[in-house]
Amino acid sequence: MLKPKELTKVLEQANTGGFQCTLLLNPEGSLMAFAGKCDKKENITAAVAANIWMSNAKSAKSAFQDEGLQYIVMDCEDGKVAIRRVANLLLCVYTAESVGLGMLRAKVEALARYLEEPLKQIASP
Amino acid sequence: MGCFQSCMSKDEPDSQGPTETSRLLPEPTQPIPTMSDSSKTDEESALNRVLQKTANDVIDVTYIEPHSMENAEVSGRTREYRSQVASLRGVSRPVAKLPPNNQPPAVMLSKELVSPADVRFVTDRSEATAAAVESMEVKHGEPLVVQFAAP
């Protein structure tokens, strides 16, 4: 079983230097955990992120063949969003406009590396 | 003796506190209300309101239908996108920060080379940046997964 408080503390570590919110959700759109100052409703953000992932995953399967979709990065008008697959869940991060894409990717990769093993333990029966 | 005493003190007005014969539940002062038709209607309308609110709030991400648009909508969007692209053509592009590349190669190649100190500086900074990015990691606290002891 996952410890929700510890999971929130881990996600909270990413929320510095322009990073506004970090969410962990499942591909169906249910919010598992989140950390940060989320102005909008977090469950709506999670649902929209999951919808974007699922919309692109189907076409990515035919494009990437073996690997499938691993990463989505969006440079939007008011900020940047990154969605990354971790075990059988999705890690979604959104930042202010000032954050660079390199830093965004580096932090998401660090979080994903840390969460991969514990989430795999939960995912496997 | 205890039984004899309880019989004797049954009718005494001076006995204080609850006794073994006192009521546990208070006397009902009002009759129990029965559900009337108006309250049933109120409950149904409240239920309908809750159902309506839930239907409005639920975001169904599993229902993804094939992307299909009407022809009128497609042509309308095409017109809108073309007009936006046309408006962007008049926007001035940012000034290029690199030096202009309109000089002959002989002139360009005969210019002074970049100093080794600058090359070393850029190399060191890029290696340090790569090392800093690689060293980025999550601070380890308590373990995230708790194992329940199987009986």
Chai-1 contact restraints between the chains, C-beta under 6 A:
chainA,res_idxA,chainB,res_idxB,connection_type,confidence,min_distance_angstrom,max_distance_angstrom,comment,restraint_id
A,M1,B,V146,contact,1.0,0.0,6.0,A-B,restraint_1
A,L2,B,L144,contact,1.0,0.0,6.0,A-B,restraint_2
A,K3,B,L144,contact,1.0,0.0,6.0,A-B,restraint_3
A,K3,B,V146,contact,1.0,0.0,6.0,A-B,restraint_4
A,E6,B,G141,contact,1.0,0.0,6.0,A-B,restraint_5
A,E6,B,E142,contact,1.0,0.0,6.0,A-B,restraint_6
A,E6,B,L144,contact,1.0,0.0,6.0,A-B,restraint_7
A,L7,B,L144,contact,1.0,0.0,6.0,A-B,restraint_8
A,K9,B,G141,contact,1.0,0.0,6.0,A-B,restraint_9
A,V10,B,V138,contact,1.0,0.0,6.0,A-B,restraint_10
A,Q13,B,V138,contact,1.0,0.0,6.0,A-B,restraint_11
A,G29,B,V61,contact,1.0,0.0,6.0,A-B,restraint_12
A,A47,B,I59,contact,1.0,0.0,6.0,A-B,restraint_13
A,A47,B,V61,contact,1.0,0.0,6.0,A-B,restraint_14
A,A50,B,V61,contact,1.0,0.0,6.0,A-B,restraint_15
A,N51,B,V61,contact,1.0,0.0,6.0,A-B,restraint_16
A,A106,B,V133,contact,1.0,0.0,6.0,A-B,restraint_17
A,A106,B,M136,contact,1.0,0.0,6.0,A-B,restraint_18
A,A110,B,M136,contact,1.0,0.0,6.0,A-B,restraint_19
A,A110,B,E137,contact,1.0,0.0,6.0,A-B,restraint_20
A,Y114,B,V138,contact,1.0,0.0,6.0,A-B,restraint_21
A,P118,B,L144,contact,1.0,0.0,6.0,A-B,restraint_22
A,P118,B,V145,contact,1.0,0.0,6.0,A-B,restraint_23
A,Q121,B,V145,contact,1.0,0.0,6.0,A-B,restraint_24
